[in-house]
Amino acid sequence: MSGHEEAHVAQAFVSNFVAPLGPQLDAFEDEVSQNLGGGLHCVGLSSGSAALHLALRIAGVGPGDEVWVSSMTFAGGIFPVNYLGARPVFFDLDPKSWTVDVNNIAQQLEGAARDNRLPKAIVPTDLYGQSVDLDALEALAAQYGISLIVDSAESLGASYKRGRMAGTGGDAAILSFNGNKIITTSGGGMLVTKHKGWADEARFLATQARDPAPHYEHSTFGYNYRLSNICAAIGLGQMAVLKDRVSRRRAIFERYRAELSRPGITFMPEPDGLRSSRWLTALVIDPDELGVSREDIRLMLLKHEIESRPLWKPMHMQPLYTGTAYYGSGVDERLFAQGLCLPSGSDMSDDQQDEVIGRILQLLDSTN
Ligand SMILES: Cc1ncc(COP(=O)(O)O)c(C=O)c1O
């Protein structure tokens, strides 16, 4: 917490809006919309997964449809495809950006259009705080008439080219305010869309699809997916420090890079013109070059009660998705085998970071 949250929560209590809706939720939606550059419709929801579920449903995704997704992501960015009875088809990353390989998608779309089996939607992931190539993906979505829903759960505060903020892409983008994200509402998410109709429908579906009537009337099924006014009050306090958080995460990343760069360690790239939030410091270790493996480092840190974590396990490698279509050459598989997220919390002190760096350097010195 930043210290700004309690006042907003107290205001919510004083006004007695201890409910799913209320003035703090309206203000939080406005604040996020302003932060993204204005002009977009924001709908506060109970989670990022809920936001993706709604976006896919509004895009018309249903049983048997294909949804093309980045394989290297967290499960919450994929499971909503299954909620709708649709099928995820997995795509590899571009080694130059570590976000989805747009040329690979373009090539497969060409074939799919020829065979009349286009996907219903594409859901690329802004990985570890870095925006996908929005220009290219938006052009493809427009060319083939496919919905584009950008999973920006990890990238609030980052920017794409020309200062355009991550979270503004496609027909809709989704955000997450889960506890591990750059800002949190303790749990929550948001649908961000340029289509007023999508935002209206999301609000309708997220409050149990109540048709206008004095009694409870339903012509379709909905969900209980709105963000509570209390959680939104926390979010308002967190928005006050979003910029600082991004600066801090970027500083943590740069410091790791300055101290640990050597042959055999590669940090996540940042393409020209993009500004990642560096949500997590992600790197890959080539054990042949470094003489030490990812697991050697992770287990050594763990022995000292320092948590680090392998990069996301690509979803096409998950037991749940065995046999599911995957297009790629295994860039994501190599990142998973050799990749590590170092401790990167905004509140990590310089001393704590010194300890992580020092212990890694000690390990490298002792084995070389
Ligand atoms: C890439 C990605 N997509 C989706 C989600 C789901 O968000 P939530 O946990 O708010 O449901 C997360 C994180 O939790 C995520 O990292």
Ligand as a Chemical Component Dictionary entry (heavy atoms), coordinates in Angstrom:
data_LIG
# 
_chem_comp.id                   LIG 
_chem_comp.type                 NON-POLYMER 
_chem_comp.pdbx_formal_charge   0 
_chem_comp.three_letter_code    LIG 
# 
loop_
_chem_comp_atom.comp_id 
_chem_comp_atom.atom_id 
_chem_comp_atom.alt_atom_id 
_chem_comp_atom.type_symbol 
_chem_comp_atom.charge 
_chem_comp_atom.model_Cartn_x 
_chem_comp_atom.model_Cartn_y 
_chem_comp_atom.model_Cartn_z 
_chem_comp_atom.pdbx_ordinal 
LIG C1 C1 C 0 -1.069 -12.244 -18.368 1  
LIG C2 C2 C 0 -2.176 -12.404 -17.365 2  
LIG N1 N1 N 0 -3.438 -12.566 -17.814 3  
LIG C3 C3 C 0 -4.467 -12.674 -16.974 4  
LIG C4 C4 C 0 -4.297 -12.616 -15.613 5  
LIG C5 C5 C 0 -5.490 -12.800 -14.765 6  
LIG O1 O1 O 0 -5.750 -11.746 -13.926 7  
LIG P1 P1 P 0 -6.518 -11.994 -12.539 8  
LIG O2 O2 O 0 -5.573 -12.717 -11.620 9  
LIG O3 O3 O 0 -6.850 -10.631 -12.061 10 
LIG O4 O4 O 0 -7.726 -12.826 -12.843 11 
LIG C6 C6 C 0 -2.990 -12.435 -15.094 12 
LIG C7 C7 C 0 -2.651 -12.322 -13.668 13 
LIG O5 O5 O 0 -3.093 -12.651 -12.719 14 
LIG C8 C8 C 0 -1.908 -12.350 -15.998 15 
LIG O6 O6 O 0 -0.647 -12.205 -15.541 16 
# 
loop_
_chem_comp_bond.comp_id 
_chem_comp_bond.atom_id_1 
_chem_comp_bond.atom_id_2 
_chem_comp_bond.value_order 
_chem_comp_bond.pdbx_ordinal 
LIG C1 C2 SING 1  
LIG C2 N1 SING 2  
LIG C2 C8 DOUB 3  
LIG N1 C3 DOUB 4  
LIG C3 C4 SING 5  
LIG C4 C5 SING 6  
LIG C4 C6 DOUB 7  
LIG C5 O1 SING 8  
LIG O1 P1 SING 9  
LIG P1 O2 DOUB 10 
LIG P1 O3 SING 11 
LIG P1 O4 SING 12 
LIG C6 C7 SING 13 
LIG C6 C8 SING 14 
LIG C7 O5 DOUB 15 
LIG C8 O6 SING 16 
# 
